[in-house]
Structure formats: C-alpha cells, structure tokens
Amino acid sequence: MNNKTYLIIGGTGGIGRAMVQQLIQATANERGNIRVFATYHRGVPDFEADNLHWLQMDVSNESSITQAVDAIKQQEAHLDWVINCVGLLHTESTQPEKALRQVDTEFFLQNMQINALAGLLIAKHIRPLLAKAERSADHPAIFATISARVGSISDNRLGGWYSYRMSKAALNMGMKNLSIEWERSLKNVCVVVMQPGTVNTQLSAPFQGNVTKGQLFSPAYSAECLLAVLSNMTAAQSGGFIDWAGDPIPW
C-alpha cells in the first residue's frame, strides 16, 4: 500500500467505509504515503483525516461522475487503485423478485443503471487518472468492482432475483470487455470483479436468515480480505471474477 492514491466509490457504505478506514489506518501505522479519495451519495460523511478527500457522486448520473473526477484532476492527482463498492439489491419499497410475475420495469432498469452501467461510466471518465499511475505487470493499477456470486450463470441453481442476477451478470461482461480493451490501450492495469462474501450490511440485512452459520462477514473482515487479494493481483489476472479469498468464480 506504500505511496498509493486510492479512490473508493461508495465510501459510506458498509464495505466501502471499512476500506476507507483501513487505508487511513495504514497511513497512521506509517505503512506508506497513502492518499484516499472517497465518494458519498447524499449524507456528508461523519469521519475525516488529513489524507482523506470526500467527493459527492451519484453513480446513476454521468454528470455527477464527471464532476467528481474533475475534482480529483484539479488536485493534480493520479489514481493507482479505483474500487467501486456501490450496488443495489433492494429499495425501501421493492424486494428482489421471487418469481417472473414480480418483474417490474422501473426496478429492473434501476438495477441495471446502478449495478452494470455505472461501472462503465466510471471507467470511461477515470481512465486518464489511471493512465498516470506508475505501474508494472507485477504491480498494476487496479480497477475493481464489487460484484456478486449470484451474477454467475454457471452457479445459478436457485433462480429468482431476476433484476439483481441479470445486472450483476451484465456488470461482469462489461468489466471483462473493459479488461480486453485496456489490455490493448492501457498497459498494466488489472480490471477485476470481486465477490465480497455475504457481508453484514444494509444491502444484505433482509436476507441474513438464510446465511450459513459463520458465513456472515463483518464489513471490516470483508474489506481486509478484498484489499489483501487486490494487493497481490498482477496485470495477467485482469478480466477475472474472484471471491474474497482470491479464488476464481465461474462465469
């Protein structure tokens, strides 16, 4: 983590907040010169640090993404790692579908907007900042997005959750596509989608009753695992779909 600049998108959510805190703590422990940019959607975050810079970003609005990226550019920063932790599974009024009859156009498109399209728009505007990073095949720049195991077509044995499953599968395809394009035009960047485990956050709260004992992770544990896996990624692993332990997940 030495001398790196990070961007955590969704820095006030469970996993994102834990990542921000752990990166800031790494600096406090004198493990490097770390600079952290992090985004919030609505509420202004309630914690700060000298090397932490908060930015407002609505990932469903391309203009908002552009404004946040421009704010980073104005600080003459490059980015070594970008981690998108934003995701949508349910809203206050709508839960994941259990059957086809429950599919709703607006909820479906909202899932696609947040879970699939947002990652592409972020990559589109963040590319110049990643291009400035000092990187090598063994220590690439990182563009990581939190996905979900239920986005795996091969692993789907239960059905249901149409909007979420399809949007995460679309995310995975988009990031795979991106990895191929950037391999040609932006050398030594690792594009990866990651499954964080089932994490005790607001996103998973309504569904934790079905989680096997011992398999519900704290945000801090999941963040620690994900950061550790990313720290060992190489450019050759770009385009992968991996879990919190670094193991590959079938598409």
N, C-alpha and C positions, 0 to 999 in steps of 0.2 A: 504493500500500500504506500510505499515511500514516494513522496513528491508527485502525487497524482491529483488531478482535478476530476471530481465526480459530479454527475447530475442525477439526482433521484427524483423521478417523476411520480407524484403521489406520495410526497414525503410526510403527510399527516395521517395516512392510513396505517394499518397495523404493521405490515411488513416494511413499508417504506419508512415509517417513523423509526422503527428499530434499526434499520440500516443507517439512517442519518445519525442516530445516537451512537452507534458502534463506530462509525467513521470518525465522528468528532472525538470519541474516547480514544481512538488510536492516536490522534494528534496529542491529546493530553498525556498519553503514555510515552510521548516522544518517539513514536514509531515512524515519523516522516513528516514532511511538509505537505499536509493534506488540505485541499480546498474543496468545499462542498457547496454546490448549488442544489436547492430542493424546491419543489413546487407544491402549492396548495390550491385548492379549488375555490372555496368560499371563505371559511373562517381563517383569520390570521393566526398562525401558529403561536403556541404559548411557550416555546423554548428557543433559545438563541445561543450563539457562540461567535467568537471573533472571526472564525474562518467559515462560518455558515451564512449563506446568502439566500434568502427566501424570494421566490418569484410566484406570482399568480398565474395559473394556467388552467384553462378549461379544455381538456383534450378533445371535446366534441366540437370545438370551434377553431378552425385553422388560423384565423386572425389572432386568437389568443396564444396559440402555439408560436406563431411568428413573433409576437411581441415579447414573449419570454426569451426566445432565442436571441432576439436583438438586444435585450438587456444584458445577456451574457457577453455578446460581442462587444458591447460598449465598455465592458471591463477588461477588454483585450485578453480574454481567456481562451484557452483551448479546452477540449474535453478528452480525457483519457477513457473514462467509463460513462456510459449512459444506461440507466436501469429504469425501465418503465414498470411501475408496480400498480398502475391503475387498472381496475377491472370491474365488471358489472355482472352480478348473478341474479339479483332481485331488486325490486324497488319497494317503497312503502306500501304500494297498492297491488303489486304483481309479483307472484312467485314463479319459479321455473315450472314449465309445463310438465304435467304427468302423462298427458295424452294429446293426440293430434287436435282434438276438438278445442283445446285451450290455447292454441297458437293465435297470437294477436299481432297484427301487422306493426303497430307502433312499438310494442315491446321488442319484437324481433329486430326491427331496424335500429332500435336503441342499443341492443346488444352488439349488433354489427358495427355501429358507429364507435362505441367505446372500446370493445374488445379487439376488433380487427382493423378498422380503418385508422384509428388514432395512431397506432404504431407506425404505419406507413407515412402519415403526415409528419410525425415527429422525426422520423429518419430523413424525410425529404428536406426539412429545414435545418436539421442538426449536422448534416453531412460536412459542411465547411469547417465546423469546430472539431470534428473527429479527424479531419484531414490534417489538422495542425499538430496532432498528438505525436510525440516521439514513440515509435513502436517498432517491433521486430516480430518475426514469426513466432518466437517463443514468448514474447511479451506484447501481445497485440493490444490495440484499442478494443474496447468492449462495447457492443450494443446488445443489451439483454432485455428481454420482455418476459414478464410473468405470464405463463400460460396455465394449462390445467390438464391433468391426466384424462379427463373426460373429453378433451379435444382429440384424443387418439381414436381413429376409426377402427383400428385393429383391436383395441382394448374395450370397445363398446359391447357390453354383454347385457346391460340393463335397459337400454333405451331411455326415452323421456328426455327432459331438459333440452328440447329442440333448439331453442334460441341460443342458449349458452354453449352447448356442444358444437353447434354449427359455427358460431362466431369464433370459438377457440380453434377449431379446425381451419377456419379461414385465416386466422392470425398465423397459425403455423405455416400455412402455404405462403402467405405474404412474406414472412421472415426468411423462409427457405429461398424464395425468389430473390429477396434482397441480398442474401449471402452470396448468391451466384453473380449478381450484378456487381457488388462491391469487390468480389474477388478479382474481377477484371479491371476495375477502375479505382479502387481504394484499397491498396495492398495492406496486408497485415492488420485487418480488422476482423474480429470474431463476432458474428451475429448468432445469437443463441436464444432459444425459448426454453423456459425453465418451469418445472413443476415444484412448488414450494412445500409440498405436503399439505395435509389438512391443518389449517392454522386457526387458532382461537381468535377470530376477528369478527367484525360485524357482518362481513360477507358470508361467513360460514355458520353464524350463530343459529339460524333456524334449522340447521341440518346436522347438528353435532350429536344428536341422539343416536345416529346410525354409525358413528365412528367407533372402530375397534379400540378397546382399552389400550392406552399407551401410544396411540397413533394421532392424538390431537396435540399438535405442537404449539408452543408459545411463539408469538411473533419474534421474540429475541432469538430463540433457538433456530427458527427457520431462516432468519436473516443471517445469522452467523454461518449456517451451513451453506447458504447460497453464495455469500461473499467468499467463503473459503474455496468453493468449487470454481468460481469465476477467476480467482487469483491464480489458478493452475491451468486455465484454458490456453490453448495455442491457436494460431491462425488456421491450422489444419483442421481444427474441430468446428470451424464456422459452419453454420447451417444445421446444427444439431438440435435435438429435442431431448433434454435431460432432466433428471429429477434432482431433488435437494441433496442427494448423496453423490451426484455426479454420474449416475447410471443412465444409459440411454433408454428412451421410451419409444415403442414402435409408433409409426405414423398412423 
